[in-house]
Amino acid sequence: MRDKRHVYIVDDDAEVRSELAEALELRGFVAGTFDGGEAFLACEAELDPGCVVLDLNMPGMGGIEVQQALVDSASHHKIVMLTGAGSVSTAVRAMHAGAIDFLEKPFHIDDLVRAIGSAVNRQLQEVQEDARRRQAEEQIGRLSERERDVLCGMALGLANKIIAYRLGLSTRTVEAYRAQLMHKLGVRSLAEAVQIVRDAGLEPTGAILRSEPEG
């Protein structure tokens, strides 16, 4: 990700596109330019994930419309919005919709680089989280339904005898399931197993959630 810091400049001003692309490439980015939202969206799905430097006010599709199209398509691109005078309130709404930052023209190139850096870092974090989630889901997919129940009990911090009661099993059987699932997950500690549950977003359901009788 660090070796391929892609930036896509979407602005109807040819001079702005050229100047920004040159400045960003000098700073190690791979810059692509588009003269409007339609041109960018026409090939967006084929582009490497990157930061979209998006002009708010353009003929045809404006920045807000382009942003909404990216949201609707579950795009991995991150957005830094460029605004003209008097458009700050609209840019703030864009940030609420997921833009990483906005800069009001004219701006210093270093400010843009910092904003892009934040976008790239956010993107990297999300890519890593997505990779962990997919790996965790794959690991949990190796488990039987009963092993997942026991794993959820472990993630809830329940003792083996409590897990056994809630699932209608003996403590020895729970211990056996626990050893089996740890082996299938490829982990050696409870902390590692619980982290897999968190990464996968596995929510406990069913009997493992029932309460013990009073007394």
Secondary structure, DSSP 8 states (H G I E B T S, - for coil): -TT--EEEEE-S-HHHHHHHHHHHHHTT-EEEEESSHHHHHHHGGGS-S-EEEEESS-SSS-HHHHHHHHHHTT---EEEEEE-TT-HHHHHHHHHTT-SEEEESS--HHHHHHHHHHHHHHHHHHHHHHHHHHHHHHHHTTS-HHHHHHHHHHHTT--HHHHHHHHT--HHHHHHHHHHHHHHHT-SSHHHHHHHHHHHT----GGGG------
